[in-house]
Amino acid sequence: MFFDNEEEFVDDLEELFEKMNMEEEKCPECVQCGYCCKHTPCYYGKWNEEKNQCEYLTEDNKCSKYNEIVEYENSINLKIKMFGSGCCLNYLNPDRLKKLNEIKNNKEG
């Protein structure tokens, strides 16, 4: 499915659910997997039918409007901002799980 080794997926899934139950409710850190921008544009976004993702999503899964959005939200003293609040689609997100696995492997390797 999302992992080469199905047992690894089950172990990671069990670990994920355990972690979800132990931690207080908060959004985990964004790892820039691009999953959210490939499903629906944010308030500032624009859907690209051909690419089937937000128009502003770059090849490395970053928002090309990031600086513009941050500057605008700071200028209006917005309390809850688009960036920096964590991952909005984190649980059972295959792109996020893959990215977290890559990060883990890079730290170990």
C-alpha positions as CSV (number, residue, x, y, z in Angstrom):
1,M,0.0,0.0,0.0
2,F,1.9,3.1,1.2
3,F,4.8,1.2,2.7
4,D,6.9,-1.5,1.0
5,N,6.6,-3.7,4.1
6,E,3.0,-4.1,5.3
7,E,4.2,-5.0,8.9
8,E,6.1,-1.7,9.0
9,F,2.8,0.1,8.1
10,V,0.9,-1.7,10.8
11,D,3.6,-0.9,13.4
12,D,3.7,2.8,12.3
13,L,-0.1,3.0,12.4
14,E,-0.3,1.5,15.9
15,E,2.4,4.0,17.0
16,L,0.5,6.8,15.4
17,F,-2.8,6.0,17.2
18,E,-1.0,5.6,20.5
19,K,0.7,9.0,20.0
20,M,-2.7,10.6,19.0
21,N,-4.2,9.3,22.3
22,M,-1.3,10.4,24.5
23,E,-0.7,14.0,23.2
24,E,-2.9,17.0,23.9
25,E,-4.9,18.1,20.9
26,K,-2.7,20.2,18.7
27,C,-1.6,20.2,15.1
28,P,1.7,18.5,14.5
29,E,4.4,20.4,12.6
30,C,4.0,20.8,8.9
31,V,6.6,18.7,6.9
32,Q,5.8,20.3,3.6
33,C,4.4,17.1,2.0
34,G,2.0,19.1,-0.3
35,Y,-1.0,16.8,0.5
36,C,-3.3,19.6,1.5
37,C,-2.5,21.7,-1.6
38,K,-3.1,18.6,-3.8
39,H,-6.7,18.3,-2.5
40,T,-8.1,21.8,-2.2
41,P,-6.7,25.3,-2.4
42,C,-6.5,27.4,0.8
43,Y,-8.2,30.7,1.2
44,Y,-5.4,32.3,-0.9
45,G,-5.1,29.5,-3.4
46,K,-6.3,28.8,-6.9
47,W,-7.1,25.4,-8.2
48,N,-5.2,24.2,-11.4
49,E,-7.4,21.7,-13.2
50,E,-4.5,20.4,-15.4
51,K,-2.1,19.8,-12.5
52,N,-4.9,18.7,-10.2
53,Q,-3.4,20.8,-7.4
54,C,-3.1,24.4,-6.2
55,E,-1.7,26.7,-8.8
56,Y,0.9,28.0,-6.3
57,L,2.3,24.6,-5.2
58,T,6.0,24.3,-6.3
59,E,7.8,21.2,-7.3
60,D,9.3,20.9,-3.8
61,N,5.8,21.1,-2.2
62,K,6.1,24.7,-1.0
63,C,3.8,27.6,-1.5
64,S,5.1,30.1,-4.1
65,K,2.9,32.8,-2.4
66,Y,4.3,32.1,1.1
67,N,6.2,35.4,1.6
68,E,3.2,37.4,0.1
69,I,0.7,35.6,2.4
70,V,2.9,36.0,5.5
71,E,3.5,39.7,4.8
72,Y,-0.2,40.3,4.3
73,E,-1.3,38.4,7.4
74,N,1.3,40.3,9.5
75,S,0.1,43.6,8.1
76,I,-3.5,43.0,9.4
77,N,-2.3,41.5,12.7
78,L,-4.1,38.2,12.0
79,K,-4.1,36.0,15.1
80,I,-4.4,32.6,13.4
81,K,-2.2,32.5,10.3
82,M,-2.2,30.3,7.3
83,F,1.4,29.1,8.0
84,G,3.0,28.1,11.2
85,S,-0.1,26.5,12.8
86,G,0.9,22.9,11.9
87,C,-0.4,20.2,9.6
88,C,-4.2,20.5,8.9
89,L,-4.4,17.0,7.2
90,N,-2.1,14.9,9.3
91,Y,-3.7,11.7,10.3
92,L,-3.4,8.8,7.9
93,N,-2.1,11.2,5.2
94,P,0.0,8.9,3.0
95,D,2.2,11.8,1.7
96,R,2.9,13.0,5.2
97,L,3.7,9.4,6.4
98,K,6.1,8.9,3.5
99,K,7.8,12.3,4.2
100,L,8.2,11.5,7.9
101,N,9.7,8.1,7.0
102,E,12.2,9.8,4.7
103,I,13.1,12.3,7.4
104,K,13.6,9.5,9.9
105,N,15.8,7.5,7.5
106,N,17.9,10.6,6.7
107,K,18.5,11.2,10.5
108,E,19.5,7.5,11.0
109,G,21.6,7.2,7.8
